[in-house]
Amino acid sequence: MAEIRRETPEDILEIRNVNDRAFGRPDEGAVSEQLREACEGLVSFVAVVEGLVVGHVLFSPVGSR
């Protein structure tokens, strides 16, 4: 069974790998990293099985400032 928890800095490389594999190209992993750097209020969770990140979901604010 997967553990769902907030991402940690140690998860970043695994998150990129999960996103790249899920979408079949490296652009998707880069988008998550750019959002993480640029957005306040970002919420990001990982699914972990046996110590490995196997899923990722990221919520970012949408709207104009």
ChimeraX attribute file (.defattr): number of C-alpha atoms within 10 A of each C-alpha:
attribute: neighborCount
match mode: 1-to-1
recipient: residues
	/A:1	7
	/A:2	14
	/A:3	12
	/A:4	14
	/A:5	12
	/A:6	13
	/A:7	18
	/A:8	10
	/A:9	6
	/A:10	8
	/A:11	15
	/A:12	16
	/A:13	12
	/A:14	17
	/A:15	24
	/A:16	20
	/A:17	17
	/A:18	19
	/A:19	22
	/A:20	16
	/A:21	13
	/A:22	14
	/A:23	11
	/A:24	10
	/A:25	12
	/A:26	14
	/A:27	12
	/A:28	17
	/A:29	21
	/A:30	14
	/A:31	13
	/A:32	21
	/A:33	14
	/A:34	10
	/A:35	15
	/A:36	17
	/A:37	10
	/A:38	11
	/A:39	12
	/A:40	10
	/A:41	10
	/A:42	13
	/A:43	14
	/A:44	16
	/A:45	17
	/A:46	23
	/A:47	19
	/A:48	17
	/A:49	13
	/A:50	9
	/A:51	9
	/A:52	13
	/A:53	21
	/A:54	17
	/A:55	18
	/A:56	21
	/A:57	14
	/A:58	14
	/A:59	12
	/A:60	15
	/A:61	11
	/A:62	7
	/A:63	5
	/A:64	4
	/A:65	3
